[in-house]
Amino acid sequence: MKKNATAGLLLALAVLAGNALAQDEGAPSSYAYVTYFTCSPDGESRADEIIKTVFKPHYDAAVEHGDIQGWSWLQHFVGGKWRRALVIIAGDINSLLDASGALGEIISDRTPEAGRAFSAICSSHDDYIWQTTPGLGTGAVTEERGEAGFSVYMECEMNGEERADELVSKVFAPIYNKHVGEGELTSWNWLKHYVGGEWRRALIMGAADHKTLMAARDAILAEFDDRKAKRAGEEFNGICGKHQDYMWDILVQTP
């Protein structure tokens, strides 16, 4: 269900705590190719097994050889229609596209039966490529996220997206960075749409477990009585007016 985005932004940013220092603003962007799957619920455990036992060695080898920086497999916990997500991360768009294509060919050639079985369970998907925003996050997007993930996908007016990024950078992020380092949560990143569907921005974060994540959210939301933050939230909501929340179990992550 799409909702007012201000609440979603504050909800998500409330769990942005993680590493002690925010990303270096001079650091290069990374790119994430994310395939969001719609799957048959009664076959999802089999799909997870295929990923872990058949596909994982190929993705791990791509990390080991330096073709990609990392990858992960996410399981739906709370949210919309997407039931699983495959995330592949690289340092530049050319490497990302090369690696995703090569991995698809390897899996198709070497494990065709497993590929057909997987496709029968997870029969439709949505592809997105996201770009990280240097300086907006408490760790590299490939860093350990813990076992629980939270994502907010946002629809935004394209002519106002740079202003939305500025509001996150100047007003929201410092509030949450202040709470980093207490050990409850792991990392967060602010992602920009590069290729894909209707969602234009994504806020992702990780924690050791969902209860810890939600407790951190509540603690930081309690601080959002500041007048400047309220004004910024209203302006942000005028740009990014709809969102979809997801909570994920992070089943596989390399490195």
N, C-alpha and C positions, 0 to 999 in steps of 0.2 A: 504494500500500500504506500503510495507517495504521500509525503507529509510536508508541513512547513519546514524549510531547511534550516532556519535559525536554531530550532531545538535540536535538530540532527547534528549541526556543526558543533554546538556546545556539548552535546552528549558525547560526540566522538572525540573532540579535543580534550575532554575531561580525562581521557585515558591515554594521553599522548606521552606520559612519562616513560622513561626507559634509561638510556645511557646518560652519563653525567654531562656530556657536552652535545650541543646541537651540531648538525653537519656543517662543515666549512662551506661558506657561501661561494668560495672559489673552486670547490670540488666539481668535477664533471658530472653531468647527468647520467643516469642509468636508464635503461628501457626494459619494461616488463611486458612480455607477450602473455596475456591471460586468456585462456579458453574456459568459459563458464558453461558447464554442462547441465542439461535437463535430463534426468535419469528416471528409470522405473524404480520406485522404492524397494520393491521386493528383490531387485538384482544388484542393489548398490554395494553390498558387502562383497559380492563377486567382482564387481568393477574395481573395488579397492584392492582386492587380492591380485588382480591382473596388474594393476599399477605397481604394487610392491614387489611382486615376484618376477614379472616378465619385462615391464617397461623400465623399472628403476635402474637396472644395470646399465642401460644405454644412456639414460640421463646423467647418471653418476659419472660415466666415462666422459661425457661431454664436459662436465665440470673439471674433471681431472686433467683433460687435455687442453683446457683453457678456451674451449669453444663458447662456453657460457659461464657466467659468474655463479649461478645457482639456480635451483628450481625447488618447487614445493607442490604438494597435493593437499587440497583443502576439502573438508567435509562440512556440509551444511549443518548448522546448529539451530539458528533462528534466522528468518528472513523471507525472501521471496521465492521465485520459481527455481533459481539456480540451486542444484543439489551438490555439485562438485566443481572445483576449479583447479586447473593446471596452470602453474605460474612458471615461466622461463625468463631469466634475467640475464642481460648482457650489457656491456659498457657502451655500445654504439648500435645504431639501428641496422647497419649492414651485417654485423656479426649476429644480431638477433634473428634477422630474416634467414641468413644462411643456415644457422644452427637449427631453427625450427623446421625448415624444409628438409635438411639432412636427416634429422631425427625422425620425421614422418616417413621418409623413404626407408630408413633402416627398420623401423617397426613394421612397416608394410611388407618388406621383403623377407625379414627374418622370423617374424612372429605373426603371420597372416591370420591364423586361427584365433589367436588371442585378440588381435585387432578387430576381427569380425564379432567376436563374443562381446567385447567392450562396446562396440558401436551399437549392438542390439540392445544393450542395457541403457546406455547414454546416447540416445538417438538424435538429439539436437543440441546445438550449442550456439553461443555468441562469442565472437572474438573481439578483444580489445588490445591495443598497444598503449601503454601508459608511459609517461616520461616523468622521472623524479624532478623535484624542484630543489636545487642545492640551497642549503641554509634552512630549509623547512623540513625538519626531522631530527630525531635524536640519535640516529645511527644509520649506517648504510642499509639499503633495502635488502641486501643479502644477509644481514646479521640475524642471529637467532631471535625468533619472535616469541618463543615459548610455545605452549600447546593450545593457546586460545587466541583467536584473532577477531578483530572488529573492523568492519569496513562501512563507510558511508559513501554512497555513489550519488552524485549531485547533477541535476540539470541546471545549467546556467545560461544567461544571455551572453552570446559570444562577444559582443562589444563591451561587456563589462568584466570579462574574466580577469584581465590584468589588475583591475581595481580589487576584485575579490582576493586575488593572490596577495596584493599589498596589504589588505586588511588582515589576512591570516598572519602575514609576516610581522607587521608592526604592532598589532593589537592583541591577537589571540595567542600566537606562539609563545611570546615571552611569559604569559601567565602560566602556561602549562610547562614550559621549560623549567620554571621555578620549582616545580614538583618532581623533576627528574632526579634520579639517583637515590630515591628512598627504597628501592628494591621491589616495589610491588609490581611494576610493569617493565617491559623490555624496550620497545622501540616504536617510533611512529614515522610516517612519511606522508607528504602532500603530493599527489600525483596529478599531472595534467594529461588531458586527452590528446593522443597522437593519431590514432586510427580506431574506428569502432562505431558504436551506436550512439544513443541519446545522452549517456552520462558524460559530462564534460570535466568533472573533477572527482577525485576520490581521496578520501582520508583513510589511511590504514594504520593499525596499531596492534601490538601483541602483548600478551601477559602470560603468566604461568598457568592461570585457569580463569574461567569466566567470572567466578565470584569475586576474585581479586580485582579483575578488570572493572566490574560494575561498582565495587566499593570505591575505587579510585575515582571513577566518574562522579559519584555522589559527593565525594570530598571536594572536588574542584568546582563542581557546579555551585556548591555553597558559597564560593567566592565571587560568583558572577553578579554581584550587586553593584559593581563599579559603573558609574554613569558613562564613562568612555566606552567600556565594553558593550553596554547596552546599545548605545548609539551605533557602534560599529556592527553589532549583530543585526540591527534593523537595516542598515545599508547593505550588508552582505545578503540578507534575505531578499532584498529587492533585485539582486543579481542572480543568485542561486536559490530559486524559490521552491524547488521540489527535491526530494531525496528518497533513497531507499537504504535502510539499514540491513546489514548482515552480520551475524556472529558465526565464526568458523572454528572448527576443530582442525588444527594443523597436523595432519596425519604423517606426512613425510616432508622433510626439509634437508636439502644438501646445498652448501655445507651447513 
